[in-house]
Structures are given as structure tokens and as C-alpha cells.
Amino acid sequence: IGTLSADSNYYGKYVEVQTLTLEPVVEAVTYDAKAHVVDSFKTTQFGDVTVSGLSVYAEGTNAGSYDVAVEGTAVVTDANGNDVTKFYNVVVADTDLVIAKKNATISSLPATKEYDGTPLTNGGFLLQGFVGNEAPEVVVTGSLTDIGTAANTFRVIYGEGINADNYNVTLVEGQL
């Protein structure tokens, strides 16, 4: 795409329209229970021209993908402050704010003992990778009475205020 322009002497010249791509500042983040915001561009300066008039915004806290909204009308000015917008095609790179799930592990603890006819249990567990006080409730249910081994099974209860979708949870059962 080009533009034909004429000066006061009425001769024309063909001017190639250049594309300027604005890239929003988007960093890779993992869920940390904090709000993350996209509200600026990596640069608005391209050689001797500057782009203004546009803004971007996205905000998210939970793991997931958030659209980066673009508002405004692009204005391109040269080093002397002249509006040269008609010579440029300004585009904003299509991107999202992505908050990745946090890896976490829930493990029941192992136990051993000499056979005495009574159930072998261990209600202990270990939580790793959860943010702040977002730890779920763990109910260890494993039990072994006979000679041999068994998994120290458990169930996980995510209470109010804990979004399990913010985590990639690995469950590890200890051995009894």
C-alpha cells in the first residue's frame, strides 16, 4: 500500500506506507495470588518517529489467559513534531496476559512397624508449592492391618477461597 502526495509544484511522488508494530509489555508469570497488569508498550519510538495516542490494558490474578485491550487512535509524529500518520500503518501485536498454573505437591507420609494385629496408620502429610494460606485440607485415610504394603491414601478438600484451578497438583501416596 502506498500514498501519492503532491507538493506546491504539483508533481507527485509515491511514498511507501511503512508498518510499525507496537508490542505490549507482557512477562511470563506463574500464579502467585498477586494481580498482574499489562499497561505499556516495549517501545513507541521507531527511528525518527514516535507513536502516541494508544493504550493497552489487561489485568489478572488467577491462572488463565487475559485479553490485552487496545484503546485510542494512533498518531505518528516525526522528530520535528509533524503529524506523519498517513505514511504509517500502526498495528499492535496480538498478545494475551497469561498466568501459568503453579506446581504443587501433596504427599501422605509413609510408615512401618512390626506386625502386631493392629492397624498401621500415619495421618501425616506434606504440602509443597501452595501460595500463602491457600493450603487445602488433607484427610489421610490409609490403613493396613495385615502383613504387606498398602498406599497411605488421602483425600483433598479445597475450601472456600482456594481455587484449585490455579495449581497443577501432583498427589503422592506414601507406603504403609
N, C-alpha and C positions, 0 to 999 in steps of 0.2 A: 504494500500500500504506500502511496506517495502523495505528495501535495505539490501542486503547481502554484507558484507565487509570482507576483509581478511587482517591480518597484516603480518609481515615478517616471522612468523612461519607457515603461510599457513593454519591456522584454520579459519573458518568462524563464524561470529555471525550475527544474524538477528537484525536489528535496525529499530524500528517503525518510519515511517515518521510522523512528527507532523505538524499540520496545524496552522499557525499564521495568524490571521486576523487583517489587518490594517483598522482602521476606520477613514475616513476623518472628520475633524472638521467642522460640519455643524450645525449652530444655527438656531432656528426658528426666522424668521424675517417677519415683515409686511411692506408693501410698505411705503417708506419714501423719495423717489426721490434720494436716495443715492446708489452708487454702493456697492454691497456686493460680497465678494470674499471667495472662499474655496481654500486654498493653503497649508494645513498642515494636519498631522495625529494627533489623540489624543495621541498616543504613538508609538514609534518604538522600545521600549525596552521591551523584554519579558524574565523575569528572568535573566539568564546569557547570553542571545543572543540579538543581535541588528540587525535590518533590515535597510538596506540602498539601494540606487540606484533607488528608486521610487519617483515620484512626482505626485501630484494631482492638478487640477485646474478647477475652474468654476467661472464665473462672471455673475452677472445680476443686473439690476436696476429696471425694470418693474415687476409687479406681474406676476408670472408664475413659471415654473419648468425648471431648467437648469441642463443638464448632467454634472457630475463630470468626467472629463477626467483623465485617468491614463497613465503615460508615464514612460518608463525605464524598467530595469531588476532588480529584487530583488536579493540582496546579503545578506546572513545571516552570521554574524561573532560571535564567542564566546568571552568570557571575555579576552582571550589572543590574539584576533585579527585573529584567524584562520578562514578560509572560511569553514563554515559548511552548506552551502546552500543545498547540496544534501540530508540532513537529514530533510529538512523542505519544506512544501508546503505553499507558501505565497500567500494569497488572499487579495484583497481589497474589503471591504464591498460595495455592490451596493447601492449607495445613490445619491440623487439629492439635489441641492440647490433649495429650494422652498421659493419664496417670496409671502406671502399671500396678498390678496386684503385688502385695508384699508376701514374700515367702515366710511361712511359719510352720512350726512342727509341734505336735502334741504326742508325747510318749508316755505310756504307762511303764512303771518301773518293774524290773524282774524280781524274783525271789526264789529261794531254795530252802529246803530243810529235810531232815531225816524223816522217813515215813513214821507217822505216829497215829494214823487213823483220823486225824482232824484236818479240816480244810486249810490249804495253803492259800493265803491271800496277801496282797500288797496294794493298799489304796493309794500309794504314792504315784505322782505323775510329774512330768516336766513340760513346761511351756516355753517355747523359744520363738522369737520373731514378732510377737504381738506388740502393738503400739500402745504406750501409756497404760491406762487401766482398762483396755479393751479385751482383757483375757476372758475367754469363755469358761463356763462351769464344766468341770470334768468329773464324771461319776465312773469310778473304776469298778467293774463287775466281775472280773476274772476270779476263778476259784478252782482249786484242784485238790481232790481228796485221795484219789487212787495214785499208785506209783506211775510215774511217767512225766510227760510235759504237756502244757496247755498254754494258750495265749492268755495274757492278762488283759482281757477285753475291757473296753470302756465305751461310754457314750459321751457326746459333746453337746452342750446346751448353750446356744448363743442367746444371751439375754438381751433385754431392751438396750438400745444404744450401741450394740455391736453389729456391724454389717459384715457378715461372713463373706460377702462378695468382694471385699477389699483384700482378701487373702487367698493365696494358693496354699492350702493346708495339707501337710503330709502327716498321716497318722501312723504311729509306730507302736506296736503292741509288744510289751516286754514278755519274757517267758517265765512261766511258773514251773 
